[in-house]
Amino acid sequence: MKLIDGRKVSEEIYQSLKIEVDKIKSAGGKVPHLAAVLVGNNPASQTYVNAKVKACEQVGFGSTLVKLDESISEIELLAAIQKLNDNTEIDGFIVQLPLPKQINENKVTQAILPQKDVDGFHPTNLGRMVLNLPSYLPATPFGIVKLLEAYEIDTAGKHCVVIGRSHIVGSPMSILLARNSNPGNCTVTLCHSRTQNLSHYTQQADIIIVALGKPYFLKKEMIKEGVVVIDVGISRVESSSTKSGFKLAGDADFDDIAEKCSYITPVPGGVGPMTIASLMFNTLLANRKEIYKD
Ligand code: NAD
C-alpha cells in the first residue's frame, strides 16, 4: 500500500506558484489577487476562508476578505458580487458556501462572472468542463486529478466508482474522469443515496472516490484487492486520543481497508490540502487570462 501525500503534492504546487509570482514581480506585472466572500459566522466556513487567505500569503498572491453579516439580504449580496466582478484589481473570487437560508445559492453562483469564477461552480465553467473546453475546474475534483497525476496512477480504461453526486465534488469528478484526457478515460459509475447494493459496484472498482460525508463508511468487504481509494470526506468525530476530544475522519475506514489498497489518501493530509492548492492554481490562470482569452 502506498500513501498518497496531499500535503507534499500541494507544497510542490505552492513552490511552483511562488516561482511564477516572482517572475511576474520581476517583469513588473500585477500579482494574482483572490477575494473571498464570507457571510455570517459559520466556524467551518471561517476556518476554510482563513486557510485560503493564508495560502495566498504563502504563495505571494494578494487577497481580500469580504466579511458580510449573517442577516444580509440576497440583493445586498448580489450587489457585493457585482462590485467584485467590476473590480479589475481582483482576478478571481469565491463565495464561501453554505449561505444563510434567505439567500438562493444558485443565484449567487450565477452572479459571479465566469472569468472570475475560480471555484468553477458557474454553469458556464461546468458546461465548458463537460465539453472538454478550457475552464476553471472545481477545486476538489481538480485536486484529485492532480494527485492521480502526481502518483502516475493509471486511469485509462479503469473502472472508477464515485460515491456521492454533489455539485462540488461527486458529479464534476465523474465527468472529469470520464473525459478523453489523462488522467481520465475511466469507465465511471456514479453512486448516490438511491444506489441499490452499493458494494456490487465498489467491489468491481479499480478506483474509488468516496465523497458522501459519512465517517468510516467504506469497509474492506466493499472493495477488491489493489484498489486506489481517494477519500474526500471530512467529518469531526469524538476521540479520546486528542486534547480537544475530537479528530477528523474520512469516509473510508482507513485502518480497516489500507492493507487491501494499492494507493490510499489519508484524512487529514490527502485531498484537503489539494483543494486549496487548486484554488490558488485557478487564481493564477485567472490572472493570466488563460481560460477566457477573448
Ligand atoms: P453532500 O453532503 O453535498 O452530498 C453527499 C452525497 O452523498 C449525496 O450526493 C448523496 O446522494 C450521497 N450519499 C449519501 N448517503 C449515501 C449512501 N449511503 N450511499 C451512497 N451515497 C450516499 O457532499 P459533498 O459536499 O460532496 O461532501 C462530501 C464529504 O466531502 C463531506 O464530508 C465534506 O465535508 C467533504 N468535502 C471535503 C472537501 C475537501 O477539500 N477534502 C471538499 C468538499 C467536501
Residues whose N, C-alpha, C, O or C-beta is under 5 A from the ligand:
A	BS01	NAD	T140 I163 G164 R165 S166 V169 G170 C191 H192 S193 A211 L212 G213 V232 G233 I234 S235 V271 G272 T275
